[in-house]
Amino acid sequence: MNGGKRKWQALIVDDEELARKLIREMLATHPEIEVAAECGNGMEAVKAAGEHKPNLLFLDVQMPKLTGFDVLELIDRNGVAIVFVTAFDQYAMKAFDVHAVDYLLKPFSRERFEAALEKAKSQEGKKVVDAAELAAASRPAGQYAERIVVKDGTKVTLIGVSKLDYAEALDDYVSLVSEGKKHLKQQTISGLELALDPSLFVRIHRSYIVNLERVVRIEPYAKDSKVAILNSGVKLPVSRAGYARLKTLLEDKR
Amino acid sequence: MDKSNIGKSAWAVLWFAGVLFAALMATMLVTNWGMSWSAALILAVPMAALAQGIAWSARFTCRSHPLLGKDVWHTVLTHVAAAVVLAYLWVGIGKLVAQWIDSGLGMNGTYRHFAAAQTQLYGVGFSYYLLGTAFHYMLFAQKASQEAQERALESSVRAREAELSALKAQINPHFLYNSLNSISALTSIDPRRARDMCVSLADFLRLTLGMGEKALIPLREEVGLLEKYCAIEKVRFGERLTVKEEIQEEAKECLLPPLLLQPLFENAVVHGIAQMPEGGWIKLHAARNGARILLTVENSWDPEAGSSRRNGVGLRNVQRRLEARYGNEAQLQAKAEDEIFRVSLSFPAETEKAK
């Protein structure tokens, strides 16, 4: 990274072709910026980000499957300047939370676009935020996640929370079990717990969160400890505090 | 049953009638049957009060037997029977009072005078009960018409509100911003298409704003608007958006509230097509089935995208407008099955000529 000489690699992510073309055209007067790829949706963006390692990202918010915020959760953001480009002004606060360098409202003028580029260039090399913070920021306040995005190599999987059986903490990762498959995600179990609706998911143990609907029964295991048996037959340990949480929740439901 | 139910004026009428009744009865007893004034008054006052009670009791019979009820003869018989029984009771009590005045108060001859008037008094009691029924039926009718007026007023206010909020929701600002962004892109890439899009957008806005002033428009005009809308969205979505129409010839002239279908198309685009990387389709089906018109808007959607709930506002709006216009004659059904989201509307078919 030696100042302004460095060539910029940009990714344009928007589900509308004309919107992408417009940005490409505005970038045409900037030879120092090379458009590495155009992406029509979030999945493509995640893939292209892995391949091209861009340092400038023009990102639409509302796109099929993965939103712009989902994309940010799944890519390596180190040294990437994010410029949101959207017709919706209601994401501006969230964009601020994820440390985007600018937020362009469609339609925008060339002057406004140039200003965004200037900001991106001046903020080069700034520190980024961690993924859990991003995940929390991409959720509207007071709402819980409806799905969890997981990236496995280049493959992106969306897990609807209703299909999540349970989650297990594994050091810096959580293992998400859904429909008989395990998915690893780089997130702490506490971070996941915050994202999930507490009336549907319970932290039954320091290392486990369970989908309440999957619990068939609770059995005593040893003195002071119990196991939860899921409809799939899986047994999960229940701590004393976890059992108390489970009990209040089940009593509330009744 | 309480005062507030029948109003102050009704109570005034009852009081006035009571006093008048007592005065007339006393006069009649004195002049026609030669009763003394004092005896006549002592007798007439409780008799008048009792008569008011009898007339009042008609209220309950009237309530349980509406004037325009199913069985008119039953109603008439009930009232006549009640009139006979109550008149008999009334005169019977009158006799007891007269007897008491006669012997108890020592005004000899009162009972004799009363007995002479007995036949006429039966007639009075009988008629007075029937007068009461007339009075109560009148009160009920007045109340019903007042309520009907209030309901009509309320429903017209609600219709107006639904209309207004529907119009406000009609032009989604994001639709405009995105369209303008497309034009902004086209100005240098393809100026001719940029101009076409400006024209389409202007046409769409003109139609939308113009239609809002009309109460009803023929389906073909709504379809014209939908085509403009889709033309604009096609510039944005390109190959991703496919629109199909199946409109029966007889349905084209059927009337509907303006901009009824447009929000459904917008929902289809925003929650259906825009959520699918490969895009999808919207299909409008319109058919007239005798006295009713059936409209269906279908679109492909991705159940995984999980945005079905957000359809709520637009759908509710359409439902409210239908209700305001057609009451329970209209039906709306929204259903997501497999990979198709379907909204079906059905309401009475009207045409310009038939009106």
Interface residues (C-beta under 8 A of the other chain):
Chain A: D15 E16 E17 L18 A19 K21 L22 E25 G40 N41 M43 Q62 P64 K65 A87 F88 L105 K106 P107 F108 E146 R147 L158 G160
Chain B: H174 Y177 N178 L180 N181 S182 I183 S184 A185 L186 S188 I189 V235 R236 F237 G238 A274 Q275 M276 P277 D302 E304 A305 G306
